[in-house]
Structure formats: C-alpha cells, structure tokens
Amino acid sequence: MEPIGYNKNEAGVFTVIQENNVPVLRVSGEYYGCVFTKNSYKNYRLKLKVKWGTKKWEPRTDKLLDAGVLYHSQGLAGVDYWRAWMLSQEFQFMEGHFGDYWNIANAAIDIKAFASEGVISSITDENQSFLPFGTHTERTGYCTRKDNYDSPMGSWTEVELLCFEGKSLHIVNGHVVMVLENSRFWDGTQFNPLIEGKIQLQSEASEVYYKEVMIKPINEMPNEFKKYF
C-alpha cells in the first residue's frame, strides 16, 4: 500500500478528549502512523502516562495491544518495515512488555542484557555487559525489558525516557527496566551517532491513550542514574 502521507488524519485516528478536565490524546490505532514533535531534542527527560483502550485492528486482532514512543527520530517517515515511521529507537509499550526495545529502520544500540539462545529472546539486566542490537550487528533489533511493572489494565502507566549523549534509560512506574548506550544508525557504509531527533507517539493497530506528556532538558546524567553506566 502507498503511505497515506503527512497531515492526513484518516478516520480520526488522533483526537484530543477530556478526562477530569485534563486533555488526553486518544489514538484509535486504526491506521499505522504517528504524531511527532515539530522540534528535535537531545539530552532530556521525557515523562508521560499511557493507558490502553479496548479496540484492536488488523493485523493485531489476535495479538497483544501495542504502541510506543520513538526517540532520536530523523529523516522521512515510512522508512521502516511498515512504512509508517522515521529512523529511530523504540521504547515499546505492549501488554506485559512496557520498556522493550525495537530498532526502527537502520538503528542500532548497545543494551545491558543476557545473550539470546535459540528461540529465547535477550533479556536486559543492568548487571550484564553491553551487547549490540539492531542493524548490522549480530543480534536482531529486539530486546525484552527486565521486569513487568505495568499498571493493571484500564489504569495509567507512567513511563519515563531519559536520554543523554547516546545513553538512555527506559523507566516504567519508577523502575529502570532497560539500560542502553551508543545509539547509532547504519548509513549503508558505516555507523553514525543517533543521539538527537524528534519524538514520535505510535499508532499501531491498538487503541491507546496518552496524557501529561512533559519534557525537560538536562545537561548531565542525573546522579541517581550514573550507576547504571
């Protein structure tokens, strides 16, 4: 299929509603796509709250609800497998999997994780060494978060993404679930740093709600998180 294109909110996929006088972004999920920031960001703490709806669409009608925040997003949308998003790194939101990592397009990164074995996926652990994941590495572009800290279905889950000079942390309800560094992308010849960019919120065949999206610039890794690196 040809991509729908920019600034075309087909079927009202993205709408703003009110919940207790607080604006909430509802994403129906009917079409793959995203909303993304006008500005690019580098070295920041991003916080938001996420809650699932009940609707699913093809090809996820028999699969887990799925969405995510894509960071360090650069270039044109539609360069990924689904032709929906920009080159970026993904902090995944999925039932039972808040905090997983996916590479989008030609992205790669190093994650503190156990190595995969056979059909067993790599699982992150801050006591392990950094392993490379993503394009032009020996591993796939997927890694499972450490533990499940999701809120119960129908409740808001608070997520935080902390990024500083190519390092990042995936935090769910106050718990660090993944430690990453050396964010980069493969240009066909060599790796280049991928340490800043726009922020995308996904629509991925699942109904999801976002609220209280806040971002704050930082000029150093906060002391409480330096131990992870």
Secondary structure, DSSP 8 states (H G I E B T S, - for coil): -----TT--GGG-EEEEEETTEEEEEE--SSSEEEE-SS-B-SEEEEEEEEEEEEE-TT-TTS--EEEEEEEEES-S--STTS-S-EEEEEEEETT-TT-EEEETTEEEEEEB---BTTB--BB-TTS-EEEEETTSSS-SEEB-SS-----TTS-EEEEEEEETTEEEEEETTEEEEEEEEEEEE-SSSEEE---BEEEEEE-SEEEEEEEEEEEE-SS--GGGGGG-
